[in-house]
Amino acid sequence: MLSQPTPEVDALEGDRLVREGAVLLDVRELDEWAVGHAPAAAHLPLGSLGSAPVETWAGRRVVVICRSGNRSRTATDALLARGVDAVNLAGGMRAWEVCGLPVVTSTGAPGRVA
């Protein structure tokens, strides 16, 4: 049986979805998050995703992001399997930064993708 490909959006589409009410979920590790993340993102490392209650995202689309799109693809598939409306942000924070979208540190200062 063939599995369905993971649904994906590019950085600009992901940003649009977030501005329209989707949750931007960053699944990178804390040290990566601290150096730079999207201002509107929620942080939940991939290793903690399985213990998060799906009710957290009830009724909202979740745009999942990591550094390059690989961990977020894994997280997206896991969320979809739990009934969450999730999409992977292809290219991750690298693509986000290349598109000129904002990146901030944990203190709100300009950040970078590590």
C-alpha positions in Angstrom: 0.0 0.0 0.0 1.3 3.4 -1.0 1.3 6.1 1.7 0.1 9.6 1.0 2.8 12.3 0.6 3.1 14.7 3.4 1.1 17.9 2.6 3.5 20.8 2.3 3.4 24.6 1.8 6.2 27.0 0.9 7.3 29.7 3.3 5.1 32.4 1.8 2.0 30.2 1.9 2.8 29.2 5.5 3.1 32.8 6.5 -0.2 33.6 4.9 -1.9 30.7 6.7 -0.4 31.8 10.0 -1.7 35.4 9.4 -5.1 33.9 8.8 -5.1 32.0 12.1 -3.1 28.8 11.7 -0.7 27.8 14.4 3.0 27.9 13.4 4.6 25.0 15.4 8.4 25.0 15.6 9.7 21.5 16.4 13.4 22.3 16.6 15.5 21.9 19.8 15.6 24.7 22.3 19.1 25.9 21.4 18.0 26.3 17.7 14.8 28.1 18.8 16.7 30.5 21.1 19.0 31.7 18.2 16.2 32.4 15.9 12.5 31.6 15.2 9.5 33.1 13.6 7.9 35.6 15.9 4.4 34.0 15.8 5.7 30.4 16.4 4.9 28.1 19.2 7.8 25.9 20.3 7.5 22.2 21.0 10.5 20.0 20.3 9.9 17.0 18.1 10.7 14.7 21.0 7.9 16.1 23.1 5.3 16.1 20.4 3.9 12.6 21.3 2.9 13.7 24.8 1.2 16.9 23.7 -2.6 16.7 23.8 -4.2 17.1 20.3 -6.8 19.3 21.8 -4.1 22.0 21.8 -4.8 22.4 18.1 -8.5 21.5 17.9 -10.1 23.3 15.0 -7.0 25.0 13.8 -4.6 24.2 11.0 -1.0 23.6 12.1 1.9 24.7 10.0 4.9 22.7 11.2 8.4 24.1 10.8 12.0 23.0 11.6 15.4 24.1 10.2 15.2 22.4 6.8 11.8 20.6 6.6 12.8 17.1 7.6 11.9 17.0 11.3 8.8 19.0 10.6 7.8 16.4 7.9 8.0 13.7 10.6 6.0 15.9 13.0 3.4 16.7 10.4 2.9 13.0 9.7 2.6 12.2 13.4 0.0 15.0 13.9 -2.0 13.9 10.8 -2.1 10.4 12.3 -3.6 11.9 15.4 -6.3 13.7 13.5 -4.7 17.2 13.5 -5.0 19.3 10.3 -1.3 19.8 9.7 1.0 20.8 6.9 4.8 20.8 6.6 6.6 24.0 5.8 8.9 22.9 3.0 12.5 24.1 3.4 11.9 25.0 7.0 13.3 28.1 8.7 16.0 28.3 6.0 13.3 28.9 3.4 11.5 31.3 5.8 14.6 33.4 6.2 15.4 33.3 2.5 11.9 34.7 1.8 12.7 37.7 4.0 10.3 36.7 6.7 11.1 37.8 10.3 13.4 35.8 12.5 13.8 36.8 16.2 15.7 35.4 19.2 14.1 34.4 22.5 14.5 38.0 23.7 12.8 39.4 20.6 16.0 40.8 19.0 16.8 40.0 15.4 17.7 36.4 15.1 19.2 33.9 12.6 18.6 30.3 11.6 21.1 28.0 13.2 
